Amino acid sequence: MHLTVVGFNYKNTPLSLRERLAFDREKSVAVNKSLINQEVIEEILTVSTCNRTEIYCVGSCISGVKETIYHIIAEAIKCGVSELLNVSYVYSDAEALKHLFRVAASLDAMVVGEAQVLGQLKGAYQAAVEYNTAMLLMYAVEKAGYDPEAIAKYLKKLGTYKSAGEKMTINEKGDVLPSIKMAEFK
């Protein structure tokens, strides 16, 4: 099985298209249901905000998963697949997981450190669980997303995170978090 993400964000997707891709919960559920009914997809999680829409899928064939995602999304927003290809990004396996961790840690946000992103990711996961589109692998990914320290350790291991100090911050729940201000990212 492979983890693949197809995404559209503020860095490479025009605002007019991002607005069409900003799915509310109902539309996100409909897209997830369409995708999970495809033979090549085992699990699905869709994160959709005003600045990004990302579709994380688990399947046995990366190219089949990508093709399926593009077709379902194009159908959902009534456009051609070619309109989506040049303004999206695709990551698979370790790169997809690395990207998810960067998103969860708000390192890929328009405003780095924005706390809202993790909440949106948690909401997307809860919706996927509710509609039975996320299972074991997505559960493991989601659990890692709840722990910013695990994300920082993972990114450090991959060589994309360098600690500039041991300073930590504590959020409103009392969780210890690495300070964004005290980190340097490539």
C-alpha positions in Angstrom: 0.0 0.0 0.0 1.1 3.6 -0.8 0.2 6.9 0.8 -0.4 9.5 -1.9 -1.4 13.2 -1.6 -2.7 15.4 -4.4 -2.9 19.0 -3.3 -3.8 22.5 -4.3 -2.6 25.4 -2.3 -1.9 29.1 -2.2 1.6 28.6 -3.6 0.6 27.1 -7.0 -3.2 27.2 -7.4 -5.0 30.5 -8.5 -7.4 31.9 -6.0 -10.4 31.4 -8.4 -9.7 27.7 -8.5 -8.9 27.4 -4.8 -12.3 28.9 -4.1 -14.0 26.1 -6.1 -11.8 23.5 -4.3 -12.6 24.8 -0.8 -15.1 22.0 0.0 -17.5 22.4 3.0 -18.0 19.3 5.1 -20.9 18.0 2.9 -19.0 18.4 -0.3 -15.9 16.9 1.2 -17.9 13.8 2.4 -19.4 13.5 -1.1 -15.9 13.6 -2.7 -14.6 11.1 -0.1 -17.5 8.7 -0.8 -16.8 8.9 -4.6 -13.2 8.2 -4.1 -13.6 5.3 -1.6 -15.9 3.6 -4.0 -13.0 3.4 -6.6 -11.2 0.1 -6.8 -7.7 1.6 -6.5 -8.4 3.5 -3.2 -8.4 1.9 0.2 -8.5 4.9 2.5 -9.1 8.6 2.0 -8.8 11.8 4.0 -9.6 15.2 2.5 -8.3 18.5 4.1 -10.0 21.5 2.7 -9.5 25.1 3.7 -9.6 28.5 2.0 -5.8 28.1 1.2 -5.5 24.4 0.5 -7.3 21.3 -0.5 -5.4 18.1 -0.1 -6.6 14.6 -0.8 -4.6 11.9 1.1 -5.2 8.4 -0.2 -4.0 4.9 0.5 -3.9 2.5 -2.4 -1.8 -0.2 -4.1 -1.1 1.8 -7.3 0.2 5.3 -7.1 -0.6 6.3 -10.7 -4.1 4.8 -10.4 -4.7 6.7 -7.2 -3.5 10.0 -8.8 -5.6 9.6 -11.9 -8.7 8.7 -9.9 -8.3 11.7 -7.6 -7.9 14.1 -10.6 -11.0 12.7 -12.3 -13.2 12.8 -9.2 -12.1 16.3 -8.3 -12.6 17.6 -11.8 -16.1 16.1 -11.8 -16.8 17.6 -8.4 -15.9 21.2 -9.4 -17.0 20.8 -13.1 -13.7 21.4 -14.9 -11.3 19.4 -17.0 -8.5 17.3 -15.5 -6.0 19.3 -17.5 -7.0 22.4 -15.6 -5.9 20.7 -12.3 -2.7 19.1 -13.4 -0.5 22.2 -13.8 -1.6 23.8 -10.5 -1.3 20.9 -8.1 1.4 18.8 -6.4 1.7 15.1 -5.8 3.7 13.4 -3.1 3.9 9.6 -2.4 5.0 7.4 0.5 7.7 9.1 2.7 7.3 12.4 0.9 3.6 12.4 1.4 4.0 11.7 5.1 6.7 14.4 5.4 4.3 16.8 3.7 1.5 15.9 6.0 3.7 16.5 9.0 4.7 19.9 7.6 1.0 20.8 7.2 0.1 19.6 10.7 3.0 21.6 12.2 1.8 24.6 10.2 5.1 24.9 8.4 3.4 24.9 5.0 0.8 27.5 6.0 0.4 30.9 4.5 1.1 32.1 8.0 3.7 29.8 9.6 2.7 28.7 13.0 -1.0 29.2 12.4 -2.8 27.1 15.0 -6.0 26.6 12.9 -4.3 24.2 10.5 -4.0 21.3 13.0 -7.6 21.8 14.0 -8.6 21.5 10.4 -6.6 18.4 10.0 -8.2 16.8 13.1 -11.6 17.7 11.8 -10.9 16.1 8.4 -9.7 13.0 10.2 -12.9 12.9 12.4 -15.1 13.2 9.3 -13.1 10.4 7.6 -13.6 8.1 10.6 -17.3 9.0 10.8 -17.8 8.0 7.2 -15.5 4.9 7.4 -13.0 6.2 4.8 -10.0 6.2 7.1 -8.6 3.1 8.7 -5.4 1.8 10.1 -2.7 3.7 8.2 -4.7 7.0 8.3 -5.1 6.4 12.1 -1.3 6.2 12.5 -0.8 9.3 10.4 -3.5 11.2 12.3 -2.0 10.2 15.7 1.4 11.5 14.6 -0.4 14.8 13.5 -1.6 15.2 17.1 1.9 15.3 18.5 3.9 18.3 17.3 7.0 17.0 19.0 6.8 13.8 17.0 6.5 15.9 13.8 9.5 17.9 14.7 11.5 14.7 15.5 10.4 13.2 12.2 11.4 16.3 10.2 14.7 16.5 12.0 15.4 12.8 11.1 14.6 13.6 7.5 17.1 16.5 7.7 14.5 19.3 7.1 14.3 20.6 10.6 17.2 22.1 12.6 16.6 23.0 16.2 18.1 26.4 17.1 17.6 25.9 20.8 15.8 23.9 23.4 13.1 26.5 24.1 9.6 25.0 24.3 6.2 26.5 24.5 3.1 25.2 26.2 -0.3 25.4 24.5 -3.7 25.9 26.2 -4.1 22.1 26.8 -0.7 22.0 28.6 1.0 20.1 25.7 4.7 20.9 25.3 5.4 22.2 21.8 8.6 23.2 20.0 8.8 26.9 19.6 8.3 27.9 15.9 10.5 31.0 16.6 13.3 28.8 17.8 13.4 26.6 14.8 15.1 27.1 11.4 13.7 25.3 8.4 15.3 24.7 5.0 
